[in-house]
Amino acid sequence: MCVKVVQEYERAVIFRLGRLRAGGAKGPGLFFIMPCIDTYKKVDLRTVSFDVPPQEVLSRDSVTVSVEAVVYYRVSNPTMATNNIEDYSHSTRLLAATTLRNVLGTRNLAEILSERESISKVMQDALDEATDSWGVKAERVEIKDVRLPVHLQRAMAAEAEAAREARAKVIAAEGEEKASRALREAAEVIAESPSALQLRYLQTLSTISAEHNSTIIFPMPINILDQFIKKES
């Protein structure tokens, strides 16, 4: 008998004369095997992360984008991960790249840019369902980067700038409209009370004198001009 040890995060799948031993995976701690009869394979149960290579994807609205993602997975059943698939790690990486292309191909560009969380959830569910028979659990999928062609970036920037300018013009027009209405109401109030016009005149003089400039103002009543106009007529 030989004594073997596996760590807390490992399990050992033992085969005796080519057949899987009853009782499932062994560990953590000590376990015994018979030399020349038993063979075993260690399986790591810790969460593994890997980057999905950049995928050139054609979106539903015929826009080519390059998308990168990161996937987190772990082995949930060591026996299935050993018996049901030759290399669960490599197969999970290939499946993640394929699933990313398939999921993004059903979305348009606006959804890819704004709905990353929902896309990640759909991709995680698809991976989890496909790898369930392999004893692998897809814990998390995140869209890491979305790269657009340079000409498309320029077009989107021009579109955004034009939209901002249009909104600015609308806001300015609304401000002019509100200001004109306020001026009309103020003119009506001043017309009803001559003393209000005089107070406004004095307030204007006070504002000009507060600036400490060299402007000289000679107030002249408008009534004087009325006398000259009458004489000429």
C-alpha positions as CSV (number, residue, x, y, z in Angstrom):
1,M,0.0,0.0,0.0
2,C,1.2,3.5,-0.8
3,V,0.1,6.6,1.1
4,K,-0.7,9.7,-0.9
5,V,-1.8,13.2,0.2
6,V,-4.0,15.8,-1.6
7,Q,-4.4,19.4,-0.5
8,E,-7.6,20.9,0.9
9,Y,-8.5,22.3,-2.6
10,E,-7.7,19.1,-4.4
11,R,-9.4,15.7,-5.0
12,A,-8.0,12.4,-6.2
13,V,-10.0,10.3,-8.7
14,I,-8.7,6.7,-8.4
15,F,-8.8,3.9,-11.0
16,R,-8.2,0.3,-10.2
17,L,-7.3,-1.8,-13.2
18,G,-8.8,0.8,-15.4
19,R,-12.1,1.0,-13.5
20,L,-13.3,3.8,-11.4
21,R,-13.2,3.0,-7.7
22,A,-16.5,3.2,-5.8
23,G,-16.9,6.0,-3.3
24,G,-16.1,8.9,-5.6
25,A,-13.1,11.2,-5.4
26,K,-10.8,11.0,-2.4
27,G,-9.6,13.8,-0.3
28,P,-8.6,16.1,1.2
29,G,-5.8,14.5,3.3
30,L,-4.5,11.0,3.2
31,F,-5.6,8.1,1.0
32,F,-4.1,4.8,0.0
33,I,-3.5,3.2,-3.4
34,M,-2.0,-0.2,-4.4
35,P,1.1,0.1,-6.5
36,C,0.9,-1.2,-10.1
37,I,-2.8,-1.7,-9.8
38,D,-4.2,1.7,-8.9
39,T,-3.7,5.0,-10.8
40,Y,-5.1,8.4,-9.8
41,K,-5.5,11.8,-11.1
42,K,-5.6,15.0,-9.1
43,V,-8.2,17.6,-9.8
44,D,-8.0,21.2,-8.6
45,L,-11.3,22.6,-7.2
46,R,-10.2,26.2,-7.0
47,T,-11.8,28.8,-9.3
48,V,-9.9,29.4,-12.5
49,S,-10.0,32.5,-14.6
50,F,-8.9,33.0,-18.2
51,D,-9.2,35.7,-20.8
52,V,-11.3,35.0,-23.9
53,P,-9.2,36.1,-26.9
54,P,-10.5,39.1,-28.9
55,Q,-13.4,38.0,-31.1
56,E,-14.3,39.8,-34.3
57,V,-18.1,39.7,-34.1
58,L,-20.6,40.9,-36.7
59,S,-23.5,42.4,-34.8
60,R,-27.1,42.1,-35.8
61,D,-27.0,45.6,-37.5
62,S,-24.0,44.6,-39.5
63,V,-21.3,46.3,-37.5
64,T,-17.9,44.6,-36.9
65,V,-16.7,44.9,-33.3
66,S,-13.9,43.3,-31.4
67,V,-14.9,42.0,-28.0
68,E,-12.8,40.6,-25.1
69,A,-14.2,38.8,-22.1
70,V,-13.0,37.0,-18.9
71,V,-14.5,33.8,-17.6
72,Y,-14.4,32.3,-14.1
73,Y,-15.1,28.6,-13.6
74,R,-14.4,25.8,-11.2
75,V,-14.7,22.0,-11.1
76,S,-17.9,21.0,-9.2
77,N,-17.6,17.2,-9.8
78,P,-14.1,15.8,-10.1
79,T,-15.3,12.4,-11.3
80,M,-17.3,13.8,-14.2
81,A,-14.5,16.2,-15.1
82,T,-12.1,13.2,-15.4
83,N,-14.3,10.7,-17.0
84,N,-16.7,12.7,-19.3
85,I,-14.2,14.9,-21.1
86,E,-10.5,14.6,-22.0
87,D,-9.4,18.2,-21.2
88,Y,-12.1,20.2,-19.4
89,S,-9.9,23.3,-19.2
90,H,-9.2,23.5,-22.9
91,S,-12.7,22.6,-23.9
92,T,-14.2,25.3,-21.6
93,R,-11.9,27.9,-23.2
94,L,-13.0,27.0,-26.7
95,L,-16.7,26.9,-25.7
96,A,-16.4,30.3,-24.1
97,A,-15.1,31.9,-27.3
98,T,-17.8,30.2,-29.4
99,T,-20.5,31.2,-27.0
100,L,-19.3,34.8,-26.9
101,R,-19.5,35.0,-30.7
102,N,-23.0,33.4,-30.8
103,V,-24.5,35.6,-28.1
104,L,-23.1,38.9,-29.5
105,G,-24.2,38.0,-33.0
106,T,-27.8,38.3,-31.9
107,R,-27.4,41.8,-30.5
108,N,-27.1,45.2,-32.2
109,L,-24.3,47.7,-31.5
110,A,-26.3,49.8,-29.0
111,E,-27.2,46.7,-27.0
112,I,-23.6,45.5,-26.9
113,L,-22.4,48.9,-25.6
114,S,-25.1,49.4,-23.1
115,E,-26.3,46.0,-21.9
116,R,-23.0,44.3,-20.9
117,E,-24.5,42.9,-17.7
118,S,-27.4,41.1,-19.4
119,I,-25.1,39.8,-22.1
120,S,-22.7,38.4,-19.5
121,K,-25.6,36.7,-17.7
122,V,-26.9,35.1,-20.9
123,M,-23.4,33.9,-21.7
124,Q,-22.9,32.5,-18.2
125,D,-26.1,30.6,-18.3
126,A,-25.2,29.1,-21.7
127,L,-21.8,28.1,-20.5
128,D,-23.1,26.6,-17.3
129,E,-25.7,24.5,-19.1
130,A,-23.1,23.3,-21.7
131,T,-20.4,22.4,-19.1
132,D,-22.8,20.8,-16.6
133,S,-22.2,17.3,-18.0
134,W,-18.4,17.9,-17.7
135,G,-18.6,18.6,-13.9
136,V,-17.6,22.3,-14.5
137,K,-19.5,25.3,-13.0
138,A,-19.3,28.6,-14.8
139,E,-19.3,31.1,-11.9
140,R,-19.0,34.4,-13.7
141,V,-18.6,36.0,-17.1
142,E,-17.6,39.6,-17.7
143,I,-17.3,41.6,-20.9
144,K,-13.9,43.2,-20.5
145,D,-13.6,45.4,-23.6
146,V,-15.5,46.4,-26.8
147,R,-13.5,47.9,-29.5
148,L,-15.0,49.7,-32.5
149,P,-13.4,50.5,-35.8
150,V,-11.7,54.0,-36.0
151,H,-14.1,55.3,-38.7
152,L,-17.1,54.2,-36.7
153,Q,-15.7,55.9,-33.6
154,R,-15.4,59.2,-35.5
155,A,-18.9,58.8,-36.9
156,M,-20.3,58.2,-33.5
157,A,-18.4,61.2,-32.0
158,A,-19.7,63.5,-34.8
159,E,-23.2,62.3,-34.2
160,A,-22.9,62.9,-30.4
161,E,-21.5,66.4,-31.1
162,A,-24.3,67.2,-33.5
163,A,-26.9,66.0,-30.9
164,R,-25.3,68.2,-28.2
165,E,-25.3,71.2,-30.4
166,A,-29.0,70.7,-31.3
167,R,-29.9,70.4,-27.6
168,A,-27.9,73.6,-26.9
169,K,-29.8,75.5,-29.6
170,V,-33.1,74.3,-28.3
171,I,-32.2,75.3,-24.7
172,A,-31.0,78.7,-25.9
173,A,-34.3,79.3,-27.9
174,E,-36.4,78.3,-24.8
175,G,-34.4,80.7,-22.7
176,E,-34.9,83.6,-25.2
177,E,-38.6,82.8,-25.3
178,K,-38.9,82.9,-21.5
179,A,-36.8,86.1,-21.3
180,S,-38.9,87.9,-23.9
181,R,-42.1,87.0,-21.9
182,A,-40.5,88.3,-18.7
183,L,-39.5,91.5,-20.5
184,R,-42.9,92.0,-21.8
185,E,-44.5,91.6,-18.4
186,A,-41.9,94.0,-16.9
187,A,-42.7,96.6,-19.6
188,E,-46.4,96.3,-18.8
189,V,-45.7,96.9,-15.1
190,I,-43.4,99.8,-15.7
191,A,-45.9,101.4,-18.1
192,E,-48.6,101.3,-15.4
193,S,-46.4,103.2,-12.9
194,P,-44.1,106.1,-14.1
195,S,-42.3,106.0,-10.7
196,A,-41.2,102.5,-11.5
197,L,-39.4,103.7,-14.6
198,Q,-37.6,106.3,-12.5
199,L,-36.6,103.7,-10.0
200,R,-35.3,101.5,-12.8
201,Y,-33.3,104.4,-14.1
202,L,-31.7,105.1,-10.8
203,Q,-30.9,101.4,-10.3
204,T,-29.1,101.4,-13.7
205,L,-27.0,104.5,-12.7
206,S,-26.1,102.7,-9.4
207,T,-25.0,99.6,-11.3
208,I,-22.8,101.6,-13.7
209,S,-21.2,103.6,-10.9
210,A,-20.4,100.4,-8.9
211,E,-18.0,99.2,-11.6
212,H,-15.5,102.0,-11.0
213,N,-15.1,102.8,-14.7
214,S,-14.6,106.1,-16.5
215,T,-18.0,106.2,-18.1
216,I,-19.8,109.6,-17.7
217,I,-23.6,109.7,-18.1
218,F,-25.6,112.8,-18.6
219,P,-29.2,112.1,-17.9
220,M,-31.6,113.9,-20.2
221,P,-35.4,113.6,-20.0
222,I,-37.1,112.4,-23.1
223,N,-39.7,115.2,-22.7
224,I,-37.2,117.8,-23.9
225,L,-37.0,116.0,-27.3
226,D,-40.8,116.2,-27.5
227,Q,-40.6,120.0,-27.5
228,F,-38.2,120.1,-30.4
229,I,-40.3,117.7,-32.4
230,K,-43.4,119.8,-31.9
231,K,-41.5,123.0,-33.1
232,E,-40.3,121.3,-36.3
233,S,-43.7,120.0,-37.1
